[in-house]
Amino acid sequence: MGKIVLFMHVSLDGFAASKTGELNWVHVDQEIFDFVEQRIAKTDTALYGKVTFGMMESYWPTAADQPGASRHDKVHAAWYQQARKVVLSNTLNQDEFSNTRVIGKDYAAEIGKLKKETEGEILLFGSPGAAHSLLAADLIDECWLFVNPVLLGEGIPVFKGIKEKQVLKLLKAQVFESGVVCLQHEIKR
């Protein structure tokens, strides 16, 4: 049975994006790209909210073909093309996208089915709104948070709408030269 892993950058004060959704504060470099490449190579399923999926679809399908494409662009674009993509949306039509399943209404039951039919991990990339819904429905199994050494003061929170205390177990921490720290926590049930 698969497990859903929240895979997100976060400010030190707990925000996934600025108030306007900007991510220009997120630090990425080759060290982080290499770490992420090793991490995503262990799965073939990506889960997105509608907004994040739109951002991904606007970049990754052609990223490797662009002049000056980096090694990371080429590697991640290849992974993105072959990955099974699942999107939480009530308005998208899955027939318009390659290798994509759209889940709208009754997402909790559909995510439960997805977990049963998946071996390994389902990475929920960014997508704070989707994360809020899945956390409230107790469907996220692990959190991989890339804590950036920046304070935003306000923005879109990573955690919202949690109805009762959830205990987490730290499985691993990775400190990068940039000061970003990746914390891997398991949600204990």
C-alpha positions as CSV (number, residue, x, y, z in Angstrom):
1,M,0.0,0.0,0.0
2,G,1.3,3.4,-0.9
3,K,1.8,6.3,1.4
4,I,1.4,10.0,0.8
5,V,4.4,12.2,1.5
6,L,4.0,15.9,1.7
7,F,7.1,17.3,-0.1
8,M,7.2,21.1,0.5
9,H,9.4,24.1,1.0
10,V,8.5,26.1,4.1
11,S,9.7,29.4,5.7
12,L,11.1,29.2,9.2
13,D,7.8,30.7,10.4
14,G,5.7,28.0,8.8
15,F,4.5,29.4,5.4
16,A,4.5,27.5,2.1
17,A,4.2,30.7,0.1
18,S,3.8,34.5,0.5
19,K,0.3,36.0,0.8
20,T,0.3,36.3,-3.0
21,G,1.6,32.8,-3.6
22,E,5.1,33.9,-4.5
23,L,8.0,31.4,-3.9
24,N,10.9,33.8,-4.7
25,W,12.2,33.2,-1.1
26,V,12.8,29.4,-1.7
27,H,16.5,28.5,-1.9
28,V,17.4,25.8,-4.3
29,D,20.9,24.9,-5.6
30,Q,22.7,21.9,-7.0
31,E,23.1,20.3,-3.6
32,I,19.3,20.4,-3.1
33,F,18.6,19.4,-6.7
34,D,20.8,16.3,-6.3
35,F,19.1,15.4,-3.0
36,V,15.6,15.8,-4.6
37,E,16.6,13.8,-7.7
38,Q,17.7,10.8,-5.5
39,R,14.5,11.2,-3.5
40,I,12.0,11.3,-6.4
41,A,13.8,8.4,-8.2
42,K,12.2,6.2,-5.6
43,T,8.6,6.9,-6.8
44,D,6.7,7.2,-9.9
45,T,3.6,9.0,-8.6
46,A,3.1,12.7,-8.1
47,L,0.1,14.4,-6.4
48,Y,-0.7,18.1,-7.0
49,G,-3.3,20.6,-6.2
50,K,-4.7,22.4,-9.3
51,V,-2.6,25.6,-8.9
52,T,0.7,23.7,-8.5
53,F,-0.1,21.3,-11.3
54,G,-0.7,24.3,-13.6
55,M,2.7,25.7,-12.7
56,M,4.3,22.3,-13.3
57,E,2.5,21.7,-16.6
58,S,3.6,25.2,-17.8
59,Y,7.3,24.3,-17.3
60,W,8.3,20.7,-17.1
61,P,6.9,19.2,-20.3
62,T,9.4,21.3,-22.4
63,A,12.0,22.3,-19.8
64,A,14.6,19.8,-21.1
65,D,14.2,21.2,-24.7
66,Q,15.0,24.8,-23.8
67,P,18.3,26.4,-24.7
68,G,20.6,26.3,-21.8
69,A,18.6,23.6,-19.9
70,S,20.4,22.5,-16.8
71,R,21.2,18.9,-15.9
72,H,18.4,19.3,-13.2
73,D,15.9,20.5,-15.9
74,K,16.7,17.5,-18.0
75,V,16.6,14.9,-15.2
76,H,13.4,16.3,-13.6
77,A,11.7,16.8,-16.9
78,A,12.3,13.1,-17.8
79,W,10.9,12.0,-14.5
80,Y,7.9,14.3,-14.8
81,Q,7.1,13.0,-18.3
82,Q,7.0,9.3,-17.1
83,A,5.5,10.0,-13.6
84,R,1.9,9.2,-13.0
85,K,0.3,12.5,-12.1
86,V,-2.7,12.9,-9.8
87,V,-4.4,16.2,-9.5
88,L,-7.1,17.3,-7.0
89,S,-9.4,19.6,-9.0
90,N,-13.2,20.0,-9.6
91,T,-12.6,21.8,-12.9
92,L,-9.8,20.1,-14.8
93,N,-10.4,17.5,-17.5
94,Q,-8.0,14.7,-17.3
95,D,-8.3,13.9,-21.0
96,E,-6.4,17.1,-21.7
97,F,-3.3,15.9,-20.0
98,S,-0.9,13.0,-20.5
99,N,-0.6,10.3,-17.9
100,T,-2.8,12.3,-15.5
101,R,-5.7,11.3,-13.2
102,V,-8.0,14.1,-11.9
103,I,-9.8,13.6,-8.7
104,G,-12.6,16.0,-7.8
105,K,-15.5,15.2,-5.6
106,D,-15.1,12.6,-2.9
107,Y,-11.3,13.0,-3.0
108,A,-10.9,11.3,0.4
109,A,-12.3,8.0,-0.9
110,E,-10.4,8.3,-4.2
111,I,-7.1,9.0,-2.4
112,G,-7.8,6.0,-0.3
113,K,-8.1,3.9,-3.5
114,L,-5.0,5.5,-4.9
115,K,-3.0,4.5,-1.8
116,K,-4.3,0.9,-2.1
117,E,-3.3,0.6,-5.8
118,T,0.1,2.2,-5.4
119,E,3.3,0.5,-4.3
120,G,5.7,2.9,-2.5
121,E,5.2,6.6,-2.1
122,I,3.0,9.3,-3.6
123,L,4.7,12.6,-3.4
124,L,2.5,15.6,-2.8
125,F,4.5,18.5,-4.3
126,G,3.8,21.8,-2.7
127,S,0.1,22.4,-3.1
128,P,-0.7,23.9,0.4
129,G,-4.5,23.9,-0.3
130,A,-4.4,20.2,-1.2
131,A,-2.2,19.6,1.8
132,H,-4.7,21.3,4.1
133,S,-7.5,19.1,2.8
134,L,-5.5,15.9,3.0
135,L,-4.2,16.6,6.5
136,A,-7.7,17.4,7.7
137,A,-8.8,14.0,6.3
138,D,-5.8,12.3,7.9
139,L,-4.5,11.0,4.5
140,I,-0.9,12.2,4.7
141,D,1.6,9.7,6.1
142,E,4.9,11.6,6.1
143,C,6.1,15.2,5.8
144,W,9.4,16.1,4.0
145,L,9.7,19.8,4.8
146,F,12.6,21.9,3.4
147,V,12.8,24.6,6.0
148,N,14.3,27.7,4.5
149,P,16.2,30.2,6.7
150,V,13.8,33.1,6.0
151,L,10.9,34.7,8.0
152,L,7.9,35.8,5.8
153,G,5.8,37.2,8.6
154,E,2.6,36.2,6.8
155,G,1.5,34.0,3.9
156,I,-0.1,30.7,3.1
157,P,0.5,28.3,6.1
158,V,1.8,24.8,5.6
159,F,-0.5,23.5,8.3
160,K,-4.1,24.6,8.6
161,G,-7.4,23.2,9.7
162,I,-6.0,20.3,11.8
163,K,-8.7,19.4,14.2
164,E,-6.7,17.5,16.8
165,K,-3.2,17.0,17.8
166,Q,-1.1,14.8,15.6
167,V,2.1,13.3,16.9
168,L,5.1,13.2,14.5
169,K,8.2,11.1,14.6
170,L,11.4,12.5,13.2
171,L,12.9,10.0,10.9
172,K,15.8,12.0,9.3
173,A,17.2,15.5,9.0
174,Q,19.5,16.7,6.3
175,V,21.3,20.0,6.6
176,F,22.4,21.7,3.4
177,E,25.3,24.2,3.0
178,S,22.8,26.9,2.2
179,G,21.2,26.6,5.7
180,V,18.1,24.9,4.3
181,V,17.2,21.9,6.5
182,C,15.1,19.0,5.2
183,L,13.1,17.4,8.0
184,Q,11.4,14.0,7.4
185,H,8.6,13.2,9.8
186,E,6.3,10.3,10.0
187,I,2.7,11.0,11.2
188,K,2.1,8.5,14.0
189,R,-1.3,6.8,14.1
